[in-house]
């Protein structure tokens, strides 16, 4: 799926925005493998470009969330006491808010768009990833090689960057992979509601929103984007399971 999204300009057989009134709602055929939509646009081409957009938002948002959560969780787990309290309490407030409500509130303030949707998704997953990193850091900080580094006079920065974070980040990477699939679903939901990616940029959520209007006349315009979304989410979950077996045998990411 990722390769398909990256190579979208090479893979797509037609211009995803090209409107052809003579090909409106045509069923799948040799010319249009996924059929055409209500404007005569090639569904396969639009699906490939939509996957590219949705994956970019999902992966970018989770990467942003992880880049903030890893240092915050590491600091909280390493220093504990007031540092832990100062970091964990604001994150706990984010954690109790309903995810979609938080996203909708932020988009209402900043306006709809793929960038704002990505930031909203990053905020949703920030406390989750930070808690995973904190728990892993707490366990790693008590291991002999970390205590040995302290005993040898290593400074806090060296202990954190050289010993704690590299050995504690595994469960976070597992969770990042799994949350990528959920981020993809949230991006699709926001775009479906008109709060995420905006036309004319194709997105899986936008395609599902457009396809529902012609579900009885052209079900392929709804079915194929939905199947691609489901397969992409499944791919994230399978990668996460594989990473868990390798990087998180103790189940800290859960």
C-alpha distance (Angstrom), angle and dihedral (degrees) to the residues before:
residue distance angle dihedral
X1 . . .
X2 3.80 . .
X3 3.81 92.0 .
X4 3.80 90.2 47.9
X5 3.80 90.8 52.1
X6 3.80 94.1 47.7
X7 3.81 91.9 48.5
X8 3.82 93.8 44.0
X9 3.83 95.5 124.5
X10 3.81 89.7 53.0
X11 3.81 97.7 40.3
X12 3.81 100.4 44.3
X13 3.82 109.1 93.9
X14 3.82 94.4 -155.9
X15 3.78 140.9 26.7
X16 3.84 103.6 -83.5
X17 3.81 91.1 -142.5
X18 3.80 97.9 44.2
X19 3.82 110.1 120.2
X20 3.80 117.6 -152.3
X21 3.84 114.8 -177.7
X22 3.80 89.7 -168.2
X23 3.83 91.2 60.5
X24 3.81 101.0 47.6
X25 3.83 113.6 152.3
X26 3.78 94.9 -12.6
X27 3.83 114.6 171.5
X28 3.82 121.1 -118.1
X29 3.80 111.3 -66.1
X30 3.78 142.1 151.3
X31 3.81 90.2 -81.6
X32 3.81 95.2 45.5
X33 3.81 109.8 24.6
X34 3.83 93.3 -170.1
X35 3.81 95.0 32.0
X36 3.80 125.5 -121.6
X37 3.80 133.6 -75.6
X38 3.80 133.0 -126.1
X39 3.81 91.3 -72.8
X40 3.78 95.7 46.1
X41 3.81 93.9 -104.7
X42 3.80 119.5 148.4
X43 3.83 107.9 -102.0
X44 3.82 94.4 -156.2
X45 3.80 93.1 54.2
X46 3.78 92.0 45.8
X47 3.81 91.4 47.1
X48 3.81 92.6 52.9
X49 3.81 92.6 49.5
X50 3.81 91.0 42.0
X51 3.80 89.8 53.8
X52 3.79 88.6 52.0
X53 3.79 92.2 53.0
X54 3.80 95.4 44.2
X55 3.81 93.5 46.9
X56 3.80 91.2 48.7
X57 3.81 91.4 54.1
X58 3.82 94.2 43.1
X59 3.81 96.9 45.5
X60 3.79 93.2 40.7
X61 3.80 93.0 50.6
X62 3.80 94.5 48.5
X63 3.81 91.2 45.2
X64 3.82 90.1 51.8
X65 3.79 90.8 48.0
X66 3.82 92.2 49.3
X67 3.81 92.9 47.3
X68 3.81 88.5 58.5
X69 3.80 98.3 35.9
X70 3.82 97.4 51.8
X71 3.83 97.0 59.8
X72 3.81 92.9 38.1
X73 3.80 93.1 49.8
X74 3.79 92.2 43.8
X75 3.80 92.3 52.3
X76 3.81 92.1 46.9
X77 3.81 93.4 48.7
X78 3.79 95.6 43.0
X79 3.81 102.8 44.3
X80 3.84 97.5 28.2
X81 3.81 116.9 174.6
X82 3.83 114.5 68.5
X83 3.81 93.6 -6.4
X84 3.79 89.9 57.4
X85 3.80 90.9 47.8
X86 3.81 93.9 47.8
X87 3.80 91.7 51.5
X88 3.79 101.6 35.9
X89 3.80 101.1 47.2
X90 3.84 97.6 60.8
X91 3.80 89.6 44.1
X92 3.80 90.1 51.3
X93 3.81 88.6 56.6
X94 3.80 90.1 55.3
X95 3.78 90.0 47.1
X96 3.81 94.7 58.8
X97 3.81 94.0 52.5
X98 3.83 116.2 95.6
X99 3.83 105.3 -103.8
X100 3.80 98.3 -131.5
X101 3.81 91.8 43.3
X102 3.80 89.7 54.0
X103 3.80 91.1 48.7
X104 3.80 93.8 47.2
X105 3.82 91.8 47.6
X106 3.81 92.4 52.2
X107 3.81 92.7 45.5
X108 3.81 90.3 48.8
X109 3.81 89.4 55.7
X110 3.82 99.1 41.4
X111 3.80 100.1 28.7
X112 3.81 131.5 -111.1
X113 3.79 123.1 -63.6
X114 3.78 143.5 110.8
X115 3.82 93.9 -90.4
X116 3.80 94.6 51.5
X117 3.81 90.7 44.5
X118 3.81 89.1 53.2
X119 3.81 91.8 50.8
X120 3.81 90.5 48.4
X121 3.81 91.9 51.3
X122 3.82 89.8 47.9
X123 3.82 90.2 55.0
X124 3.79 90.8 49.2
X125 3.80 92.8 56.8
X126 3.81 98.9 35.1
X127 3.84 96.0 88.6
X128 3.81 92.2 43.6
X129 3.79 94.2 53.1
X130 3.81 92.5 40.6
X131 3.81 91.1 54.7
X132 3.81 91.1 49.7
X133 3.81 90.7 49.9
X134 3.80 91.9 46.2
X135 3.81 92.3 52.6
X136 3.78 92.1 47.9
X137 3.82 91.2 46.1
X138 3.81 91.6 51.2
X139 3.79 90.3 54.8
X140 3.79 94.9 42.6
X141 3.82 94.1 47.2
X142 3.81 90.6 64.0
X143 3.81 95.3 51.8
X144 3.83 118.9 111.1
X145 3.80 97.7 -112.9
X146 3.81 92.1 54.7
X147 3.79 92.6 47.0
X148 3.80 88.7 45.7
X149 3.80 90.6 54.5
X150 3.78 89.7 52.6
X151 3.81 91.2 48.3
X152 3.82 90.0 53.3
X153 3.78 89.0 57.1
X154 3.79 100.0 -103.3
X155 3.80 112.8 162.9
X156 3.79 124.0 -118.0
X157 3.80 93.3 -103.0
X158 3.79 93.0 51.8
X159 3.80 92.6 46.8
X160 3.79 91.4 49.1
X161 3.79 98.2 45.3
X162 3.79 99.1 32.5
X163 3.79 103.7 37.9
X164 3.79 116.4 7.2
X165 3.81 106.7 42.4
X166 3.84 97.7 42.7
X167 3.80 90.8 51.2
X168 3.80 97.7 39.1
X169 3.80 100.6 44.8
X170 3.83 97.0 78.5
X171 3.83 97.2 88.8
X172 3.81 89.7 48.0
X173 3.80 91.6 54.7
X174 3.80 89.2 51.5
X175 3.79 91.3 50.7
X176 3.81 91.6 45.9
X177 3.79 90.8 57.2
X178 3.79 93.2 49.2
X179 3.81 94.0 43.9
X180 3.79 89.3 51.5
X181 3.79 88.0 72.2
X182 3.78 92.3 50.1
X183 3.81 90.3 46.5
X184 3.79 87.9 55.0
X185 3.80 89.5 53.9
X186 3.80 92.8 48.3
X187 3.81 91.4 48.8
X188 3.79 89.4 51.3
X189 3.81 91.3 48.0
X190 3.81 93.0 49.7
X191 3.80 92.1 47.3
X192 3.80 90.0 46.6
X193 3.81 88.2 56.3
X194 3.80 92.0 46.9
X195 3.82 93.5 -109.6
X196 3.80 99.9 103.7
X197 3.78 130.6 43.9
X198 3.79 110.5 9.3
X199 3.82 128.7 -141.6
X200 2.97 137.5 -65.5
X201 3.83 87.5 35.7
X202 3.82 106.2 85.7
X203 3.79 118.8 -125.3
X204 3.79 132.0 168.3
X205 3.79 91.4 -116.7
X206 3.80 92.0 50.7
X207 3.79 90.9 49.0
X208 3.80 90.6 51.8
X209 3.81 89.7 49.5
X210 3.81 91.7 50.3
X211 3.80 93.8 43.2
X212 3.79 94.9 55.3
X213 3.81 89.7 67.9
X214 3.81 91.4 60.8
X215 3.79 99.2 30.8
X216 3.80 94.7 127.3
X217 3.81 96.2 41.6
X218 3.83 99.2 37.9
X219 3.82 110.4 14.5
X220 3.82 91.3 166.0
X221 3.81 89.7 71.1
X222 3.82 87.6 63.9
X223 3.80 102.7 30.1
X224 3.81 100.4 54.2
X225 3.84 97.2 49.8
X226 3.81 88.2 45.7
X227 3.80 91.9 52.1
X228 3.80 92.0 48.3
X229 3.81 90.2 50.2
X230 3.81 91.2 50.2
X231 3.81 92.4 48.2
X232 3.80 92.0 48.5
X233 3.81 91.6 51.3
X234 3.80 90.2 47.4
X235 3.80 89.3 51.2
X236 3.80 91.4 55.8
X237 3.80 90.9 49.5
X238 3.81 93.4 49.5
X239 3.80 91.8 49.1
X240 3.79 89.3 48.8
X241 3.80 91.8 51.8
X242 3.80 90.7 49.9
X243 3.80 91.4 49.6
X244 3.80 91.3 47.4
X245 3.79 91.6 56.3
X246 3.81 90.3 51.3
X247 3.82 105.5 33.3
X248 3.81 105.7 23.9
X249 3.81 110.7 38.2
X250 3.82 91.0 153.2
X251 3.81 93.9 56.6
X252 3.81 97.9 -121.2
X253 3.80 90.8 146.4
X254 3.80 89.3 65.5
